[in-house]
Structure formats: structure tokens, C-alpha cells
Amino acid sequence: MNARSPERSDGDAVAPQNLEWLSVGALRLSLAAREVHIGSRRIALDEVECRILRLLIEQRPHVVTRTDLMKEAWGSASARSSAAVDELMLALQAKLGEEVRITIFPGIGYTID
């Protein structure tokens, strides 16, 4: 993951979507199957990872706050510590690999590039 300051350009828009697929760059997220396709590679996600990735894609290029990530993952911003968000995001980045970049804005939140 890369750290950046909160100022950033809008970048590319999220690719056209239908109700079952969201995409950004080479990544395609199947909401129904809870899996990611990056090129020919298929990656299974658990329910929380799928919800977090969906939120990052839908909010792109905006920074998704740590509070919003906690609410999406666990239903409450106070349900887990902010360290749990960091662990979740590191695990998600590891699953996605180098083709997809999750960027951290220290003390603020995350984006997907």
C-alpha cells in the first residue's frame, strides 16, 4: 500500500456497472459470487472483504474514511479498533496483489487505484 496526502486528482472513473459486477482498471468484482477477477486470475473474498471492496470501488476516487470502513465491515464504528481496519486492508491488498493498489491516507482512510 502506498501513503499519500489527502489531495489527489479524480483519476479514472469507475467502469460502467451492472447490478452484479463492479470494475476498476483490470479488477472486476462479482457481487453475487463474492469473487474478484483480475485478468485470468480469480480470487475468492469473504463477505466483509467483498463489502469493503465494493465500498472502495463505489466511492472511487474519493477517500473512504476509517469510520465508514468500520461501519461497512462490522456495522458500527466502535465495534472494532482502527488496527482491525488496517489488518483487514492489508489482507485485502495481499489477496488482490500488485495489479490493484489500495492507498492509505494516514489518519483518514483508503482509496483504490
C-alpha positions as CSV (number, residue, x, y, z in Angstrom):
1,M,0.0,0.0,0.0
2,N,1.2,3.5,-0.7
3,A,0.7,6.5,1.6
4,R,-0.4,9.8,0.0
5,S,-1.6,13.2,1.2
6,P,-5.4,13.7,1.0
7,E,-5.1,15.9,-2.1
8,R,-5.4,13.9,-5.3
9,S,-6.8,14.2,-8.8
10,D,-10.0,12.4,-9.7
11,G,-8.3,9.8,-11.9
12,D,-10.3,7.4,-14.0
13,A,-14.0,6.9,-13.3
14,V,-15.4,3.5,-12.2
15,A,-16.2,1.5,-15.3
16,P,-19.8,1.1,-16.4
17,Q,-21.5,-1.2,-13.9
18,N,-24.5,-3.5,-13.8
19,L,-26.1,-5.0,-10.7
20,E,-23.7,-7.9,-10.4
21,W,-20.3,-6.6,-11.4
22,L,-18.3,-3.6,-10.4
23,S,-14.9,-2.8,-12.0
24,V,-11.9,-0.5,-11.8
25,G,-9.0,-1.0,-14.1
26,A,-8.3,-4.7,-14.6
27,L,-10.3,-5.6,-11.5
28,R,-13.8,-6.9,-11.8
29,L,-15.8,-7.7,-8.6
30,S,-18.6,-10.2,-8.8
31,L,-21.1,-9.2,-6.1
32,A,-23.1,-12.4,-6.5
33,A,-20.2,-14.8,-6.3
34,R,-18.1,-12.6,-3.9
35,E,-15.0,-13.0,-6.0
36,V,-12.6,-10.8,-7.9
37,H,-11.3,-11.3,-11.4
38,I,-8.0,-9.7,-12.3
39,G,-7.2,-10.8,-15.8
40,S,-7.5,-14.6,-15.8
41,R,-6.9,-14.8,-12.0
42,R,-9.9,-15.4,-9.8
43,I,-9.8,-14.5,-6.1
44,A,-12.4,-15.6,-3.5
45,L,-13.4,-13.0,-0.9
46,D,-15.2,-13.4,2.3
47,E,-18.4,-11.3,3.0
48,V,-16.6,-8.5,4.8
49,E,-13.9,-8.2,2.1
50,C,-16.5,-8.1,-0.6
51,R,-18.4,-5.3,1.2
52,I,-15.2,-3.3,1.8
53,L,-14.0,-3.7,-1.8
54,R,-17.5,-2.7,-3.1
55,L,-17.4,0.5,-1.0
56,L,-13.9,1.4,-2.2
57,I,-14.9,1.0,-5.8
58,E,-18.2,2.8,-5.5
59,Q,-16.6,5.8,-3.7
60,R,-13.6,6.0,-6.1
61,P,-11.8,8.4,-6.4
62,H,-12.8,9.7,-3.0
63,V,-11.1,8.6,0.2
64,V,-13.2,6.2,2.2
65,T,-12.8,7.1,5.9
66,R,-11.8,4.6,8.5
67,T,-15.1,5.2,10.3
68,D,-17.1,4.3,7.1
69,L,-14.9,1.2,6.6
70,M,-15.6,0.1,10.2
71,K,-19.4,0.6,9.7
72,E,-19.4,-1.3,6.4
73,A,-17.3,-4.2,7.8
74,W,-18.8,-4.6,11.3
75,G,-21.9,-2.4,11.4
76,S,-20.5,0.1,13.9
77,A,-17.5,2.4,14.1
78,S,-17.0,1.3,17.6
79,A,-17.3,-2.5,17.1
80,R,-13.5,-2.9,16.4
81,S,-10.3,-0.9,16.8
82,S,-8.8,1.1,14.0
83,A,-6.0,-1.5,14.0
84,A,-8.6,-4.1,12.8
85,V,-9.2,-1.8,9.8
86,D,-5.5,-1.8,9.0
87,E,-5.3,-5.6,9.3
88,L,-8.4,-6.0,7.0
89,M,-7.0,-3.6,4.4
90,L,-3.5,-5.3,4.4
91,A,-5.2,-8.7,4.0
92,L,-7.3,-7.4,1.1
93,Q,-4.3,-5.9,-0.6
94,A,-2.4,-9.2,-0.2
95,K,-5.2,-11.0,-1.9
96,L,-5.5,-8.5,-4.8
97,G,-1.8,-8.4,-5.5
98,E,0.2,-5.8,-7.3
99,E,-2.3,-5.3,-10.1
100,V,-4.5,-3.3,-7.8
101,R,-3.3,-0.7,-5.4
102,I,-5.1,0.3,-2.2
103,T,-3.7,3.6,-1.0
104,I,-3.7,4.7,2.6
105,F,-4.2,8.3,3.6
106,P,-2.8,8.2,7.2
107,G,-5.3,9.0,9.9
108,I,-8.0,9.5,7.3
109,G,-8.8,6.4,5.2
110,Y,-8.2,4.5,2.0
111,T,-8.8,4.6,-1.8
112,I,-8.4,2.0,-4.5
113,D,-6.4,2.8,-7.7
